[in-house]
Each structure stands twice: as structure tokens, then as C-alpha cells.
Amino acid sequence: MKGQELLRRKIKGALIGIAYGDSFGMPVEMWSRKRIASVYGEIREHLPGNSDNFISKGFQAWEVTDDTVNTALVIQMLAGNRGRVDAREFLRLLKEWARSSSKSSAVIGPSTARAMELIDAGVPMEQTGLMGTTNGAAMKILPLGLLHDMAHLTEMVEDVRELCLPTHNTSSAVSGASAVAAAACYALHDGRDLDEMMRVSGKAAEMGTAYGNQIGAPSISARLELVRQYAACHTVTEVRDFLGDIIGAGLPIEESAVSAISYAFLSGGDPEACAVYAVNGGGDTDTVAAMACGICGALGGEEAFDRKIVGKIEERNDLSFEDLAEKLMAARSMRYGEKGKSG
């Protein structure tokens, strides 16, 4: 398979993975591990939203949430801006979607919602995200990892900072989003050395701490290294318990970004196993699984997914992963020319 075609199939795989994990985790968003186990035993397939979950109530099986929507909007922004990040244009697209979606109020995160209100009130965009520390910074960030090559890691982190500016302008948010983007970038280009993927993510996380409002928060790079070392001498079950009980997978980015990258690492890049691990781990299940399975999709390409399930996700959400992949490929080409286009 030629380099250009392989790149396209891996980018498409990453985009499928985001929606796959998003819809897999949707029914139990923000539930604890214990509650998921008591209601479902173990979730191993795509299910409709749970009637007792105020977030997912009313969602159908294979339906995605704002994680996939935001990702598609980032791609739209990049494709319309010659592969460059324009945070103001992204917010315009997000507001447009929010006005037309009956479910946006239930799924738009607190940091993003607060920033949008402040911007509407006339607060400068440089100030609206100074307290944004949630995983909203990372849930939409994979397209930036897929836009760049490993040689562009510094430029990628700068792009992450630009996209985070209006909603998550903090050192922890930029750090976590940079780590997730770097994992996707490594997965797309440099093979299946997942130990190295963890190290690259940690490096990008450390780079990201230089940006934004400098707040006190746990080190994301240190947490990634802790997971990598723990996994070297413990079973998969023990590592899953460690992630669920010690690292966490809630809204704080130092929890969910670390867990997402770690689940991709723990699953060996298998998106189906990764979804099971991430969703049954509890917390912000749709966002964590979306990031984790997106990384897996970048590793394995579109072939890593059951085509029937992919078709159901596309039909349920009026999505075309082929179209999204082509838009992102075009953005890469406009950003870097033929060299960037071919990876």
C-alpha cells in the first residue's frame, strides 16, 4: 500500500475510532465503575442511552455526542483555513451547531459553556479560558495530531494552545491536550511501539505546560510515566483497577487525558478491547473512549473496525468518515504541501 493511501486509511481509522468510542461510552457517561457493573455487568457493545442517566437519556444506540461533533468542527475549521488553526472560527461553528441541536445543552462541557457566555458578554478571548481545566481541551484535539508529522511536534503544541485559548487557556489543559494529540501523531506515523508512544505523549505534555494560565495541577507527563512503569509489572486487570481507582477518568484533564492514552496503550491498539476497558472504567466514559479509540484507530487504520458497526454509526449520525478524512488530508496538503500530504 502506497504511503498516501496508508495515511488516508489511518486518518480515517482515527476518525472512526473517535465516534466508535464516543457512542460506546455514551450510555453511562459520568457513572462510577460500581454503578456500571451493577447495572450492566460489563458493557461490551453499543447500547442506547440509559433512562436513568440525565446526559444520555433519549440517545439511541450508535449515537455520538459532542466529542465527535467537536472533532468534525475542528476538521471543518482546518479545511476552511488552509490547515491553520483559527479558534474564533471554531467557536463560530460550535455556536452554530449548538443553536441547531436540541441536545447541545446536555453535552457541552462546563469550561466551554462558560467561555462561550463570557465571549458573548464581550470578554476578550484571551481571558475567557483562564480557568478551563477540563477534558474539553482534549476531546476535540486529535485532528491536530493527525495534521502534523512527528517532526512538527513543537508546531503541533503551538496549534493546540491556539485552539485551547478561548475555552481552556491553562497550563494543565494545554498539557493534556498536547499529550493526546501527540499520541495520535505518533500512532499515525511511527508504528506500534506503544512504550515510545507513552514517552512521546509525556514529552508533548511537558511542552504544553509552558502555555496558558499557570495553575497548580498534577503533572500529566509524570502520570503517564507512572502508568507505563506500573503496566510493566502488573496484569491487565491490575492496571485497569489502577487507572479506575488511582488515576481516574473524570472531567479534570489530568485524569481523563492520562487514562485515554493509557487505555490505548493497555489494549495494544485494539479499539474493541480499548472501548471495553475505557467505558467500564467509569467517569467521563464517552470522552475517554473517544480519545482512546481514536488513537487506536490511528494505529490500526479503518480495517481495525467492524464495517457493519461503522455503517450503523454513519447512518445514525449522518456522518461520512471518508469525507472527514478527505477534508483533513486536504488540510494537511494546504498546510505543508505535497511533503506534508504524503507524511
Residue, then its C-alpha position, 0 to 999 in steps of 0.5 A: m500500500k502506497g504511503q498516501e493511501l496508508l495515511r488516508r486509511k489511518i486518518k480515517g481509522a482515527l476518525i472512526g475510532i473517535a465516534y466508535g468510542d464516543s457512542f460506546g461510552m455514551p450510555v453511562e457517561m459520568w457513572s462510577r465503575k460500581r454503578i456500571a457493573s451493577v447495572y450492566g455487568e460489563i458493557r461490551e457493545h453499543l447500547p442506547g442511552n440509559s433512562d436513568n442517566f440525565i446526559s444520555k437519556g433519549f440517545q439511541a444506540w450508535e449515537v455520538t455526542d459532542d466529542t465527535v461533533n467537536t472533532a468534525l468542527v475542528i476538521q471543518m475549521l482546518a479545511g476552511n483555513r488552509g490547515r491553520v488553526d483559527a479558534r474564533e472560527f471554531l467557536r463560530l461553528l460550535k455556536e452554530w451547531a449548538r443553536s441547531s441541536s436540541k441536545s447541545s445543552a446536555v453535552i457541552g462541557p462546563s469550561t466551554a459553556r462558560a467561555m462561550e457566555l463570557i465571549d458573548a458578554g464581550v470578554p476578550m478571548e484571551q481571558t475567557g479560558l483562564m480557568g478551563t481545566t477540563n477534558g474539553a481541551a482534549m476531546k476535540i484535539l486529535p485532528l491536530g495530531l493527525l495534521h502534523d508529522m512527528a517532526h512538527l511536534t513543537e508546531m503541533v503544541e503551538d496549534v493546540r494552545e491556539l485552539c485551547l485559548p478561548t475555552h481552556n487557556t491553562s497550563s494543565a489543559v494545554s498539557g493534556a491536550s498536547a499529550v493526546a494529540a501527540a499520541a495520535c501523531y505518533a500512532l499515525h506515523d511511527g508504528r506500534d511501539l506503544d512504550e515510545m508512544m507513552r514517552v512521546s505523549g509525556k514529552a508533548a505534555e511537558m511542552g504544553t505546560a509552558y502555555g496558558n494560565q499557570i495553575g497548580a495541577p498534577s503533572i500529566s507527563a509524570r502520570l503517564e510515566l507512572v502508568r507505563q512503569y506500573a503496566a510493566c509489572h502488573t496484569v491487565t486487570e491490575v492496571r485497569d483497577f489502577l487507572g479506575d481507582i488511582i488515576g481516574a477518568g473524570l472531567p479534570i484533564e489530568e485524569s481523563a487525558v492520562s487514562a485515554i492514552s493509557y487505555a490505548f496503550l493497555s489494549g495494544g491498539d485494539p479499539e474493541a478491547c480499548a472501548v471495553y476497558a475505557v467505558n467500564g472504567g467509569g467517569d467521563t466514559d464517552t470522552v475517554a473512549a473517544m480519545a482512546c479509540g481514536i488513537c487506536g484507530a490511528l494505529g490500526g487504520e479503518e480495517a481495525f473496525d467492524r464495517k457493519i458497526v461503522g455503517k450503523i454509526e454513519e447512518r445514525n449520525d449522518l456522518s461520512f468518515e471518508d469525507l472527514a478524512e478527505k477534508l483533513m488530508a486536504a488540510r494537511s496538503m494546504r498546510y505543508g504541501e505535497k511533503g506534508k500530504s504524503g507524511 
